Amino acid sequence: QVQLVESGGGLVQPGGSLRLSCAASGIIRSVYTMGWYRQAPGKQRELVATITTAGSTNYADSLKGRFTISRDNAKNTVYLQMNSLKPEDTAVYYCNADIIEVSNPRRNYWGQGTQVTVSS
């Protein structure tokens, strides 16, 4: 059973920074594209950023320059460095990954989410 566990969320002042982490655990053969999405109350879940195993990244246009996605393939972990945070960044942030489990086809997984609140 594969699990994605996010950490690093919390309350931060406007202009501050947070670093989110998401680690995949379980009997895993390979982890492919990983990413971060976010959802605020009453809004659709939206893309934040994705990163392939080769390091190719894709960002939401509105977040370019403030957020940086990275990964450690050896640790099956993806990170999201969030700088210059704004109140509109407040949301639940979800980790996502395409994973091949041992003796199983590739599947897409979601983490449980971690709350990020940007407020004075």
Jmol script that loads the backbone (N, CA, C; Angstrom):
load data "model"
ATOM      1  N   GLN A   1       0.838  -1.183   0.000  1.00  0.00           N
ATOM      2  CA  GLN A   1       0.000   0.000   0.000  1.00  0.00           C
ATOM      3  C   GLN A   1       0.878   1.240   0.000  1.00  0.00           C
ATOM      4  N   VAL A   2       0.715   2.070  -1.010  1.00  0.00           N
ATOM      5  CA  VAL A   2       1.504   3.280  -1.150  1.00  0.00           C
ATOM      6  C   VAL A   2       0.815   4.430  -0.431  1.00  0.00           C
ATOM      7  N   GLN A   3       1.612   5.232   0.239  1.00  0.00           N
ATOM      8  CA  GLN A   3       1.112   6.433   0.890  1.00  0.00           C
ATOM      9  C   GLN A   3       1.980   7.616   0.515  1.00  0.00           C
ATOM     10  N   LEU A   4       1.345   8.768   0.359  1.00  0.00           N
ATOM     11  CA  LEU A   4       2.039  10.033   0.203  1.00  0.00           C
ATOM     12  C   LEU A   4       1.743  10.866   1.434  1.00  0.00           C
ATOM     13  N   VAL A   5       2.770  11.297   2.131  1.00  0.00           N
ATOM     14  CA  VAL A   5       2.593  12.037   3.363  1.00  0.00           C
ATOM     15  C   VAL A   5       3.252  13.400   3.234  1.00  0.00           C
ATOM     16  N   GLU A   6       2.433  14.450   3.323  1.00  0.00           N
ATOM     17  CA  GLU A   6       2.934  15.817   3.245  1.00  0.00           C
ATOM     18  C   GLU A   6       3.289  16.334   4.632  1.00  0.00           C
ATOM     19  N   SER A   7       4.211  17.271   4.661  1.00  0.00           N
ATOM     20  CA  SER A   7       4.564  17.946   5.895  1.00  0.00           C
ATOM     21  C   SER A   7       5.085  19.338   5.565  1.00  0.00           C
ATOM     22  N   GLY A   8       5.132  20.194   6.568  1.00  0.00           N
ATOM     23  CA  GLY A   8       5.705  21.517   6.398  1.00  0.00           C
ATOM     24  C   GLY A   8       4.716  22.654   6.341  1.00  0.00           C
ATOM     25  N   GLY A   9       3.433  22.348   6.313  1.00  0.00           N
ATOM     26  CA  GLY A   9       2.440  23.400   6.287  1.00  0.00           C
ATOM     27  C   GLY A   9       2.320  24.092   7.632  1.00  0.00           C
ATOM     28  N   GLY A  10       1.580  25.183   7.634  1.00  0.00           N
ATOM     29  CA  GLY A  10       1.387  25.918   8.862  1.00  0.00           C
ATOM     30  C   GLY A  10       0.960  27.343   8.604  1.00  0.00           C
ATOM     31  N   LEU A  11       1.060  28.147   9.638  1.00  0.00           N
ATOM     32  CA  LEU A  11       0.700  29.562   9.573  1.00  0.00           C
ATOM     33  C   LEU A  11       1.950  30.394   9.354  1.00  0.00           C
ATOM     34  N   VAL A  12       1.888  31.293   8.390  1.00  0.00           N
ATOM     35  CA  VAL A  12       3.028  32.139   8.080  1.00  0.00           C
ATOM     36  C   VAL A  12       2.539  33.547   7.769  1.00  0.00           C
ATOM     37  N   GLN A  13       3.368  34.531   8.076  1.00  0.00           N
ATOM     38  CA  GLN A  13       3.036  35.917   7.787  1.00  0.00           C
ATOM     39  C   GLN A  13       3.206  36.218   6.301  1.00  0.00           C
ATOM     40  N   PRO A  14       2.450  37.175   5.780  1.00  0.00           N
ATOM     41  CA  PRO A  14       2.664  37.583   4.392  1.00  0.00           C
ATOM     42  C   PRO A  14       4.121  37.966   4.150  1.00  0.00           C
ATOM     43  N   GLY A  15       4.648  37.519   3.022  1.00  0.00           N
ATOM     44  CA  GLY A  15       6.047  37.749   2.709  1.00  0.00           C
ATOM     45  C   GLY A  15       6.978  36.676   3.225  1.00  0.00           C
ATOM     46  N   GLY A  16       6.468  35.776   4.029  1.00  0.00           N
ATOM     47  CA  GLY A  16       7.278  34.718   4.590  1.00  0.00           C
ATOM     48  C   GLY A  16       7.449  33.545   3.650  1.00  0.00           C
ATOM     49  N   SER A  17       8.096  32.508   4.163  1.00  0.00           N
ATOM     50  CA  SER A  17       8.410  31.331   3.362  1.00  0.00           C
ATOM     51  C   SER A  17       8.048  30.051   4.102  1.00  0.00           C
ATOM     52  N   LEU A  18       7.738  29.031   3.339  1.00  0.00           N
ATOM     53  CA  LEU A  18       7.527  27.690   3.848  1.00  0.00           C
ATOM     54  C   LEU A  18       8.116  26.699   2.862  1.00  0.00           C
ATOM     55  N   ARG A  19       8.520  25.556   3.377  1.00  0.00           N
ATOM     56  CA  ARG A  19       9.005  24.478   2.531  1.00  0.00           C
ATOM     57  C   ARG A  19       8.193  23.226   2.830  1.00  0.00           C
ATOM     58  N   LEU A  20       7.440  22.783   1.845  1.00  0.00           N
ATOM     59  CA  LEU A  20       6.639  21.584   1.979  1.00  0.00           C
ATOM     60  C   LEU A  20       7.419  20.371   1.500  1.00  0.00           C
ATOM     61  N   SER A  21       7.179  19.247   2.142  1.00  0.00           N
ATOM     62  CA  SER A  21       7.794  17.996   1.747  1.00  0.00           C
ATOM     63  C   SER A  21       6.714  16.940   1.572  1.00  0.00           C
ATOM     64  N   CYS A  22       6.947  16.012   0.676  1.00  0.00           N
ATOM     65  CA  CYS A  22       6.046  14.892   0.473  1.00  0.00           C
ATOM     66  C   CYS A  22       6.873  13.660   0.172  1.00  0.00           C
ATOM     67  N   ALA A  23       6.723  12.651   1.003  1.00  0.00           N
ATOM     68  CA  ALA A  23       7.469  11.417   0.838  1.00  0.00           C
ATOM     69  C   ALA A  23       6.533  10.272   0.497  1.00  0.00           C
ATOM     70  N   ALA A  24       6.897   9.517  -0.509  1.00  0.00           N
ATOM     71  CA  ALA A  24       6.153   8.326  -0.887  1.00  0.00           C
ATOM     72  C   ALA A  24       6.724   7.124  -0.151  1.00  0.00           C
ATOM     73  N   SER A  25       5.846   6.342   0.443  1.00  0.00           N
ATOM     74  CA  SER A  25       6.284   5.155   1.158  1.00  0.00           C
ATOM     75  C   SER A  25       5.460   3.954   0.722  1.00  0.00           C
ATOM     76  N   GLY A  26       5.999   2.783   0.940  1.00  0.00           N
ATOM     77  CA  GLY A  26       5.336   1.555   0.551  1.00  0.00           C
ATOM     78  C   GLY A  26       6.258   0.699  -0.288  1.00  0.00           C
ATOM     79  N   ILE A  27       5.686  -0.359  -0.838  1.00  0.00           N
ATOM     80  CA  ILE A  27       6.471  -1.242  -1.691  1.00  0.00           C
ATOM     81  C   ILE A  27       6.424  -0.671  -3.103  1.00  0.00           C
ATOM     82  N   ILE A  28       7.410   0.129  -3.426  1.00  0.00           N
ATOM     83  CA  ILE A  28       7.434   0.930  -4.642  1.00  0.00           C
ATOM     84  C   ILE A  28       8.539   0.474  -5.571  1.00  0.00           C
ATOM     85  N   ARG A  29       8.193   0.346  -6.841  1.00  0.00           N
ATOM     86  CA  ARG A  29       9.206   0.064  -7.846  1.00  0.00           C
ATOM     87  C   ARG A  29       9.787   1.355  -8.403  1.00  0.00           C
ATOM     88  N   SER A  30       8.886   2.268  -8.817  1.00  0.00           N
ATOM     89  CA  SER A  30       9.331   3.515  -9.418  1.00  0.00           C
ATOM     90  C   SER A  30       8.339   4.628  -9.110  1.00  0.00           C
ATOM     91  N   VAL A  31       8.856   5.830  -8.923  1.00  0.00           N
ATOM     92  CA  VAL A  31       8.041   7.025  -8.780  1.00  0.00           C
ATOM     93  C   VAL A  31       8.314   7.912  -9.985  1.00  0.00           C
ATOM     94  N   TYR A  32       7.280   8.239 -10.713  1.00  0.00           N
ATOM     95  CA  TYR A  32       7.443   9.067 -11.896  1.00  0.00           C
ATOM     96  C   TYR A  32       7.095  10.520 -11.566  1.00  0.00           C
ATOM     97  N   THR A  33       6.297  11.153 -12.404  1.00  0.00           N
ATOM     98  CA  THR A  33       6.019  12.570 -12.178  1.00  0.00           C
ATOM     99  C   THR A  33       5.385  12.805 -10.811  1.00  0.00           C
ATOM    100  N   MET A  34       5.900  13.788 -10.098  1.00  0.00           N
ATOM    101  CA  MET A  34       5.349  14.198  -8.820  1.00  0.00           C
ATOM    102  C   MET A  34       4.957  15.667  -8.924  1.00  0.00           C
ATOM    103  N   GLY A  35       4.023  16.066  -8.090  1.00  0.00           N
ATOM    104  CA  GLY A  35       3.599  17.447  -8.169  1.00  0.00           C
ATOM    105  C   GLY A  35       2.858  17.914  -6.941  1.00  0.00           C
ATOM    106  N   TRP A  36       2.559  19.200  -6.964  1.00  0.00           N
ATOM    107  CA  TRP A  36       1.794  19.840  -5.910  1.00  0.00           C
ATOM    108  C   TRP A  36       0.584  20.531  -6.504  1.00  0.00           C
ATOM    109  N   TYR A  37      -0.539  20.384  -5.841  1.00  0.00           N
ATOM    110  CA  TYR A  37      -1.777  21.049  -6.184  1.00  0.00           C
ATOM    111  C   TYR A  37      -2.313  21.706  -4.926  1.00  0.00           C
ATOM    112  N   ARG A  38      -3.207  22.660  -5.102  1.00  0.00           N
ATOM    113  CA  ARG A  38      -3.782  23.297  -3.934  1.00  0.00           C
ATOM    114  C   ARG A  38      -5.261  23.571  -4.151  1.00  0.00           C
ATOM    115  N   GLN A  39      -5.975  23.662  -3.043  1.00  0.00           N
ATOM    116  CA  GLN A  39      -7.406  23.906  -3.097  1.00  0.00           C
ATOM    117  C   GLN A  39      -7.828  24.775  -1.922  1.00  0.00           C
ATOM    118  N   ALA A  40      -8.443  25.893  -2.239  1.00  0.00           N
ATOM    119  CA  ALA A  40      -9.018  26.764  -1.240  1.00  0.00           C
ATOM    120  C   ALA A  40     -10.510  26.478  -1.134  1.00  0.00           C
ATOM    121  N   PRO A  41     -11.132  26.769   0.011  1.00  0.00           N
ATOM    122  CA  PRO A  41     -12.569  26.522   0.156  1.00  0.00           C
ATOM    123  C   PRO A  41     -13.374  27.198  -0.945  1.00  0.00           C
ATOM    124  N   GLY A  42     -14.280  26.445  -1.557  1.00  0.00           N
ATOM    125  CA  GLY A  42     -15.119  26.982  -2.602  1.00  0.00           C
ATOM    126  C   GLY A  42     -14.465  27.091  -3.958  1.00  0.00           C
ATOM    127  N   LYS A  43     -13.236  26.642  -4.086  1.00  0.00           N
ATOM    128  CA  LYS A  43     -12.521  26.724  -5.347  1.00  0.00           C
ATOM    129  C   LYS A  43     -12.127  25.341  -5.844  1.00  0.00           C
ATOM    130  N   GLN A  44     -11.873  25.260  -7.136  1.00  0.00           N
ATOM    131  CA  GLN A  44     -11.389  24.028  -7.730  1.00  0.00           C
ATOM    132  C   GLN A  44      -9.937  23.785  -7.332  1.00  0.00           C
ATOM    133  N   ARG A  45      -9.580  22.514  -7.255  1.00  0.00           N
ATOM    134  CA  ARG A  45      -8.184  22.187  -7.041  1.00  0.00           C
ATOM    135  C   ARG A  45      -7.383  22.620  -8.271  1.00  0.00           C
ATOM    136  N   GLU A  46      -6.260  23.248  -8.043  1.00  0.00           N
ATOM    137  CA  GLU A  46      -5.473  23.785  -9.136  1.00  0.00           C
ATOM    138  C   GLU A  46      -4.027  23.329  -9.072  1.00  0.00           C
ATOM    139  N   LEU A  47      -3.421  23.288 -10.228  1.00  0.00           N
ATOM    140  CA  LEU A  47      -2.016  22.931 -10.335  1.00  0.00           C
ATOM    141  C   LEU A  47      -1.142  23.995  -9.699  1.00  0.00           C
ATOM    142  N   VAL A  48      -0.161  23.558  -8.928  1.00  0.00           N
ATOM    143  CA  VAL A  48       0.898  24.432  -8.455  1.00  0.00           C
ATOM    144  C   VAL A  48       2.149  24.197  -9.292  1.00  0.00           C
ATOM    145  N   ALA A  49       2.644  22.957  -9.288  1.00  0.00           N
ATOM    146  CA  ALA A  49       3.834  22.628 -10.051  1.00  0.00           C
ATOM    147  C   ALA A  49       3.976  21.125 -10.156  1.00  0.00           C
ATOM    148  N   THR A  50       4.643  20.674 -11.201  1.00  0.00           N
ATOM    149  CA  THR A  50       4.989  19.263 -11.344  1.00  0.00           C
ATOM    150  C   THR A  50       6.451  19.144 -11.726  1.00  0.00           C
ATOM    151  N   ILE A  51       6.999  17.964 -11.489  1.00  0.00           N
ATOM    152  CA  ILE A  51       8.389  17.711 -11.841  1.00  0.00           C
ATOM    153  C   ILE A  51       8.538  16.255 -12.252  1.00  0.00           C
ATOM    154  N   THR A  52       9.221  16.022 -13.356  1.00  0.00           N
ATOM    155  CA  THR A  52       9.456  14.670 -13.831  1.00  0.00           C
ATOM    156  C   THR A  52      10.680  14.081 -13.153  1.00  0.00           C
ATOM    157  N   THR A  53      10.908  12.794 -13.389  1.00  0.00           N
ATOM    158  CA  THR A  53      12.084  12.146 -12.813  1.00  0.00           C
ATOM    159  C   THR A  53      13.369  12.750 -13.345  1.00  0.00           C
ATOM    160  N   ALA A  54      13.321  13.292 -14.559  1.00  0.00           N
ATOM    161  CA  ALA A  54      14.490  13.919 -15.158  1.00  0.00           C
ATOM    162  C   ALA A  54      14.687  15.355 -14.703  1.00  0.00           C
ATOM    163  N   GLY A  55      13.728  15.898 -13.965  1.00  0.00           N
ATOM    164  CA  GLY A  55      13.860  17.246 -13.453  1.00  0.00           C
ATOM    165  C   GLY A  55      13.172  18.322 -14.257  1.00  0.00           C
ATOM    166  N   SER A  56      12.402  17.948 -15.262  1.00  0.00           N
ATOM    167  CA  SER A  56      11.648  18.930 -16.027  1.00  0.00           C
ATOM    168  C   SER A  56      10.473  19.425 -15.190  1.00  0.00           C
ATOM    169  N   THR A  57      10.307  20.742 -15.118  1.00  0.00           N
ATOM    170  CA  THR A  57       9.290  21.323 -14.248  1.00  0.00           C
ATOM    171  C   THR A  57       8.221  22.055 -15.026  1.00  0.00           C
ATOM    172  N   ASN A  58       7.067  22.155 -14.413  1.00  0.00           N
ATOM    173  CA  ASN A  58       5.945  22.897 -14.956  1.00  0.00           C
ATOM    174  C   ASN A  58       5.274  23.626 -13.805  1.00  0.00           C
ATOM    175  N   TYR A  59       5.069  24.935 -13.962  1.00  0.00           N
ATOM    176  CA  TYR A  59       4.481  25.754 -12.911  1.00  0.00           C
ATOM    177  C   TYR A  59       3.229  26.449 -13.397  1.00  0.00           C
ATOM    178  N   ALA A  60       2.319  26.683 -12.469  1.00  0.00           N
ATOM    179  CA  ALA A  60       1.243  27.607 -12.754  1.00  0.00           C
ATOM    180  C   ALA A  60       1.851  28.977 -13.024  1.00  0.00           C
ATOM    181  N   ASP A  61       1.353  29.649 -14.059  1.00  0.00           N
ATOM    182  CA  ASP A  61       1.949  30.922 -14.465  1.00  0.00           C
ATOM    183  C   ASP A  61       1.990  31.938 -13.330  1.00  0.00           C
ATOM    184  N   SER A  62       0.955  31.962 -12.518  1.00  0.00           N
ATOM    185  CA  SER A  62       0.869  32.949 -11.459  1.00  0.00           C
ATOM    186  C   SER A  62       1.873  32.723 -10.334  1.00  0.00           C
ATOM    187  N   LEU A  63       2.478  31.555 -10.290  1.00  0.00           N
ATOM    188  CA  LEU A  63       3.388  31.210  -9.205  1.00  0.00           C
ATOM    189  C   LEU A  63       4.855  31.212  -9.608  1.00  0.00           C
ATOM    190  N   LYS A  64       5.117  31.382 -10.877  1.00  0.00           N
ATOM    191  CA  LYS A  64       6.503  31.387 -11.341  1.00  0.00           C
ATOM    192  C   LYS A  64       7.280  32.509 -10.675  1.00  0.00           C
ATOM    193  N   GLY A  65       8.468  32.171 -10.205  1.00  0.00           N
ATOM    194  CA  GLY A  65       9.318  33.150  -9.558  1.00  0.00           C
ATOM    195  C   GLY A  65       9.200  33.154  -8.050  1.00  0.00           C
ATOM    196  N   ARG A  66       8.112  32.631  -7.509  1.00  0.00           N
ATOM    197  CA  ARG A  66       7.928  32.573  -6.059  1.00  0.00           C
ATOM    198  C   ARG A  66       8.027  31.159  -5.517  1.00  0.00           C
ATOM    199  N   PHE A  67       7.554  30.193  -6.288  1.00  0.00           N
ATOM    200  CA  PHE A  67       7.556  28.803  -5.845  1.00  0.00           C
ATOM    201  C   PHE A  67       8.569  28.006  -6.653  1.00  0.00           C
ATOM    202  N   THR A  68       9.224  27.064  -5.992  1.00  0.00           N
ATOM    203  CA  THR A  68      10.181  26.201  -6.659  1.00  0.00           C
ATOM    204  C   THR A  68       9.937  24.752  -6.245  1.00  0.00           C
ATOM    205  N   ILE A  69       9.763  23.892  -7.227  1.00  0.00           N
ATOM    206  CA  ILE A  69       9.588  22.475  -6.957  1.00  0.00           C
ATOM    207  C   ILE A  69      10.908  21.749  -7.192  1.00  0.00           C
ATOM    208  N   SER A  70      11.177  20.763  -6.373  1.00  0.00           N
ATOM    209  CA  SER A  70      12.373  19.953  -6.528  1.00  0.00           C
ATOM    210  C   SER A  70      12.079  18.550  -6.017  1.00  0.00           C
ATOM    211  N   ARG A  71      12.994  17.635  -6.260  1.00  0.00           N
ATOM    212  CA  ARG A  71      12.771  16.271  -5.793  1.00  0.00           C
ATOM    213  C   ARG A  71      14.082  15.574  -5.511  1.00  0.00           C
ATOM    214  N   ASP A  72      14.002  14.556  -4.681  1.00  0.00           N
ATOM    215  CA  ASP A  72      15.112  13.686  -4.383  1.00  0.00           C
ATOM    216  C   ASP A  72      14.655  12.283  -4.762  1.00  0.00           C
ATOM    217  N   ASN A  73      15.097  11.817  -5.910  1.00  0.00           N
ATOM    218  CA  ASN A  73      14.629  10.526  -6.407  1.00  0.00           C
ATOM    219  C   ASN A  73      15.031   9.373  -5.487  1.00  0.00           C
ATOM    220  N   ALA A  74      16.194   9.481  -4.875  1.00  0.00           N
ATOM    221  CA  ALA A  74      16.652   8.422  -3.984  1.00  0.00           C
ATOM    222  C   ALA A  74      15.761   8.287  -2.756  1.00  0.00           C
ATOM    223  N   LYS A  75      15.114   9.380  -2.363  1.00  0.00           N
ATOM    224  CA  LYS A  75      14.248   9.378  -1.190  1.00  0.00           C
ATOM    225  C   LYS A  75      12.763   9.330  -1.548  1.00  0.00           C
ATOM    226  N   ASN A  76      12.444   9.289  -2.842  1.00  0.00           N
ATOM    227  CA  ASN A  76      11.050   9.330  -3.296  1.00  0.00           C
ATOM    228  C   ASN A  76      10.302  10.495  -2.658  1.00  0.00           C
ATOM    229  N   THR A  77      10.943  11.639  -2.669  1.00  0.00           N
ATOM    230  CA  THR A  77      10.415  12.815  -2.000  1.00  0.00           C
ATOM    231  C   THR A  77      10.396  14.012  -2.939  1.00  0.00           C
ATOM    232  N   VAL A  78       9.328  14.791  -2.864  1.00  0.00           N
ATOM    233  CA  VAL A  78       9.202  16.017  -3.623  1.00  0.00           C
ATOM    234  C   VAL A  78       9.047  17.169  -2.644  1.00  0.00           C
ATOM    235  N   TYR A  79       9.587  18.328  -3.007  1.00  0.00           N
ATOM    236  CA  TYR A  79       9.560  19.501  -2.152  1.00  0.00           C
ATOM    237  C   TYR A  79       8.924  20.673  -2.889  1.00  0.00           C
ATOM    238  N   LEU A  80       8.396  21.577  -2.119  1.00  0.00           N
ATOM    239  CA  LEU A  80       7.894  22.827  -2.672  1.00  0.00           C
ATOM    240  C   LEU A  80       8.375  23.963  -1.786  1.00  0.00           C
ATOM    241  N   GLN A  81       9.293  24.760  -2.308  1.00  0.00           N
ATOM    242  CA  GLN A  81       9.760  25.942  -1.606  1.00  0.00           C
ATOM    243  C   GLN A  81       8.870  27.108  -1.993  1.00  0.00           C
ATOM    244  N   MET A  82       8.233  27.709  -1.016  1.00  0.00           N
ATOM    245  CA  MET A  82       7.301  28.795  -1.247  1.00  0.00           C
ATOM    246  C   MET A  82       7.849  30.058  -0.599  1.00  0.00           C
ATOM    247  N   ASN A  83       8.119  31.048  -1.413  1.00  0.00           N
ATOM    248  CA  ASN A  83       8.656  32.317  -0.944  1.00  0.00           C
ATOM    249  C   ASN A  83       7.685  33.448  -1.242  1.00  0.00           C
ATOM    250  N   SER A  84       7.883  34.557  -0.556  1.00  0.00           N
ATOM    251  CA  SER A  84       7.053  35.748  -0.757  1.00  0.00           C
ATOM    252  C   SER A  84       5.574  35.404  -0.726  1.00  0.00           C
ATOM    253  N   LEU A  85       5.187  34.665   0.288  1.00  0.00           N
ATOM    254  CA  LEU A  85       3.821  34.170   0.366  1.00  0.00           C
ATOM    255  C   LEU A  85       2.815  35.303   0.535  1.00  0.00           C
ATOM    256  N   LYS A  86       1.675  35.112  -0.096  1.00  0.00           N
ATOM    257  CA  LYS A  86       0.587  36.080  -0.079  1.00  0.00           C
ATOM    258  C   LYS A  86      -0.654  35.449   0.536  1.00  0.00           C
ATOM    259  N   PRO A  87      -1.570  36.257   1.058  1.00  0.00           N
ATOM    260  CA  PRO A  87      -2.801  35.682   1.616  1.00  0.00           C
ATOM    261  C   PRO A  87      -3.547  34.787   0.627  1.00  0.00           C
ATOM    262  N   GLU A  88      -3.499  35.114  -0.657  1.00  0.00           N
ATOM    263  CA  GLU A  88      -4.188  34.305  -1.648  1.00  0.00           C
ATOM    264  C   GLU A  88      -3.545  32.939  -1.873  1.00  0.00           C
ATOM    265  N   ASP A  89      -2.383  32.707  -1.278  1.00  0.00           N
ATOM    266  CA  ASP A  89      -1.765  31.388  -1.323  1.00  0.00           C
ATOM    267  C   ASP A  89      -2.365  30.439  -0.292  1.00  0.00           C
ATOM    268  N   THR A  90      -3.200  30.951   0.586  1.00  0.00           N
ATOM    269  CA  THR A  90      -3.829  30.128   1.605  1.00  0.00           C
ATOM    270  C   THR A  90      -4.670  29.033   0.963  1.00  0.00           C
ATOM    271  N   ALA A  91      -4.391  27.796   1.317  1.00  0.00           N
ATOM    272  CA  ALA A  91      -5.081  26.652   0.732  1.00  0.00           C
ATOM    273  C   ALA A  91      -4.577  25.377   1.390  1.00  0.00           C
ATOM    274  N   VAL A  92      -5.261  24.294   1.100  1.00  0.00           N
ATOM    275  CA  VAL A  92      -4.724  22.978   1.422  1.00  0.00           C
ATOM    276  C   VAL A  92      -3.878  22.543   0.238  1.00  0.00           C
ATOM    277  N   TYR A  93      -2.648  22.186   0.505  1.00  0.00           N
ATOM    278  CA  TYR A  93      -1.717  21.774  -0.537  1.00  0.00           C
ATOM    279  C   TYR A  93      -1.612  20.257  -0.553  1.00  0.00           C
ATOM    280  N   TYR A  94      -1.802  19.688  -1.732  1.00  0.00           N
ATOM    281  CA  TYR A  94      -1.819  18.241  -1.895  1.00  0.00           C
ATOM    282  C   TYR A  94      -0.650  17.772  -2.755  1.00  0.00           C
ATOM    283  N   CYS A  95      -0.038  16.720  -2.307  1.00  0.00           N
ATOM    284  CA  CYS A  95       1.005  16.061  -3.077  1.00  0.00           C
ATOM    285  C   CYS A  95       0.368  15.054  -4.028  1.00  0.00           C
ATOM    286  N   ASN A  96       0.946  14.909  -5.204  1.00  0.00           N
ATOM    287  CA  ASN A  96       0.453  13.968  -6.195  1.00  0.00           C
ATOM    288  C   ASN A  96       1.631  13.253  -6.838  1.00  0.00           C
ATOM    289  N   ALA A  97       1.437  11.976  -7.158  1.00  0.00           N
ATOM    290  CA  ALA A  97       2.520  11.234  -7.785  1.00  0.00           C
ATOM    291  C   ALA A  97       1.991  10.064  -8.599  1.00  0.00           C
ATOM    292  N   ASP A  98       2.677   9.785  -9.694  1.00  0.00           N
ATOM    293  CA  ASP A  98       2.462   8.565 -10.463  1.00  0.00           C
ATOM    294  C   ASP A  98       3.478   7.544  -9.977  1.00  0.00           C
ATOM    295  N   ILE A  99       2.974   6.398  -9.544  1.00  0.00           N
ATOM    296  CA  ILE A  99       3.828   5.409  -8.895  1.00  0.00           C
ATOM    297  C   ILE A  99       3.544   4.026  -9.448  1.00  0.00           C
ATOM    298  N   ILE A 100       4.602   3.282  -9.695  1.00  0.00           N
ATOM    299  CA  ILE A 100       4.480   1.869 -10.026  1.00  0.00           C
ATOM    300  C   ILE A 100       4.865   1.069  -8.790  1.00  0.00           C
ATOM    301  N   GLU A 101       3.909   0.336  -8.265  1.00  0.00           N
ATOM    302  CA  GLU A 101       4.173  -0.559  -7.153  1.00  0.00           C
ATOM    303  C   GLU A 101       4.707  -1.883  -7.684  1.00  0.00           C
ATOM    304  N   VAL A 102       5.415  -2.594  -6.843  1.00  0.00           N
ATOM    305  CA  VAL A 102       5.902  -3.909  -7.230  1.00  0.00           C
ATOM    306  C   VAL A 102       4.708  -4.801  -7.592  1.00  0.00           C
ATOM    307  N   SER A 103       4.753  -5.393  -8.766  1.00  0.00           N
ATOM    308  CA  SER A 103       3.720  -6.296  -9.283  1.00  0.00           C
ATOM    309  C   SER A 103       2.375  -5.608  -9.547  1.00  0.00           C
ATOM    310  N   ASN A 104       2.394  -4.295  -9.718  1.00  0.00           N
ATOM    311  CA  ASN A 104       1.171  -3.548  -9.991  1.00  0.00           C
ATOM    312  C   ASN A 104       1.394  -2.530 -11.101  1.00  0.00           C
ATOM    313  N   PRO A 105       0.314  -2.171 -11.804  1.00  0.00           N
ATOM    314  CA  PRO A 105       0.438  -1.136 -12.835  1.00  0.00           C
ATOM    315  C   PRO A 105       0.688   0.235 -12.221  1.00  0.00           C
ATOM    316  N   ARG A 106       1.034   1.175 -13.062  1.00  0.00           N
ATOM    317  CA  ARG A 106       1.203   2.543 -12.612  1.00  0.00           C
ATOM    318  C   ARG A 106      -0.141   3.110 -12.143  1.00  0.00           C
ATOM    319  N   ARG A 107      -0.116   3.789 -11.009  1.00  0.00           N
ATOM    320  CA  ARG A 107      -1.301   4.427 -10.461  1.00  0.00           C
ATOM    321  C   ARG A 107      -0.970   5.839 -10.000  1.00  0.00           C
ATOM    322  N   ASN A 108      -2.000   6.661  -9.950  1.00  0.00           N
ATOM    323  CA  ASN A 108      -1.857   8.021  -9.475  1.00  0.00           C
ATOM    324  C   ASN A 108      -2.343   8.110  -8.036  1.00  0.00           C
ATOM    325  N   TYR A 109      -1.549   8.762  -7.185  1.00  0.00           N
ATOM    326  CA  TYR A 109      -1.861   8.858  -5.766  1.00  0.00           C
ATOM    327  C   TYR A 109      -1.902  10.294  -5.308  1.00  0.00           C
ATOM    328  N   TRP A 110      -2.700  10.525  -4.290  1.00  0.00           N
ATOM    329  CA  TRP A 110      -2.795  11.821  -3.631  1.00  0.00           C
ATOM    330  C   TRP A 110      -2.435  11.695  -2.159  1.00  0.00           C
ATOM    331  N   GLY A 111      -1.782  12.705  -1.638  1.00  0.00           N
ATOM    332  CA  GLY A 111      -1.559  12.790  -0.212  1.00  0.00           C
ATOM    333  C   GLY A 111      -2.787  13.321   0.493  1.00  0.00           C
ATOM    334  N   GLN A 112      -2.729  13.378   1.811  1.00  0.00           N
ATOM    335  CA  GLN A 112      -3.876  13.809   2.605  1.00  0.00           C
ATOM    336  C   GLN A 112      -4.033  15.326   2.646  1.00  0.00           C
ATOM    337  N   GLY A 113      -3.017  16.039   2.258  1.00  0.00           N
ATOM    338  CA  GLY A 113      -3.052  17.488   2.239  1.00  0.00           C
ATOM    339  C   GLY A 113      -2.450  18.101   3.482  1.00  0.00           C
ATOM    340  N   THR A 114      -1.861  19.270   3.314  1.00  0.00           N
ATOM    341  CA  THR A 114      -1.330  20.026   4.431  1.00  0.00           C
ATOM    342  C   THR A 114      -1.784  21.477   4.295  1.00  0.00           C
ATOM    343  N   GLN A 115      -2.263  22.040   5.386  1.00  0.00           N
ATOM    344  CA  GLN A 115      -2.831  23.383   5.369  1.00  0.00           C
ATOM    345  C   GLN A 115      -1.731  24.429   5.392  1.00  0.00           C
ATOM    346  N   VAL A 116      -1.828  25.373   4.476  1.00  0.00           N
ATOM    347  CA  VAL A 116      -0.963  26.544   4.464  1.00  0.00           C
ATOM    348  C   VAL A 116      -1.846  27.768   4.633  1.00  0.00           C
ATOM    349  N   THR A 117      -1.588  28.536   5.669  1.00  0.00           N
ATOM    350  CA  THR A 117      -2.356  29.740   5.934  1.00  0.00           C
ATOM    351  C   THR A 117      -1.411  30.930   5.983  1.00  0.00           C
ATOM    352  N   VAL A 118      -1.674  31.914   5.140  1.00  0.00           N
ATOM    353  CA  VAL A 118      -0.864  33.125   5.080  1.00  0.00           C
ATOM    354  C   VAL A 118      -1.718  34.267   5.606  1.00  0.00           C
ATOM    355  N   SER A 119      -1.368  34.763   6.768  1.00  0.00           N
ATOM    356  CA  SER A 119      -2.193  35.768   7.424  1.00  0.00           C
ATOM    357  C   SER A 119      -1.384  36.541   8.443  1.00  0.00           C
ATOM    358  N   SER A 120      -1.790  37.793   8.661  1.00  0.00           N
ATOM    359  CA  SER A 120      -1.204  38.608   9.707  1.00  0.00           C
ATOM    360  C   SER A 120      -1.886  38.379  11.046  1.00  0.00           C
TER     361      SER A 120
END
end "model"
wireframe off; spacefill off
backbone 0.3
color backbone group
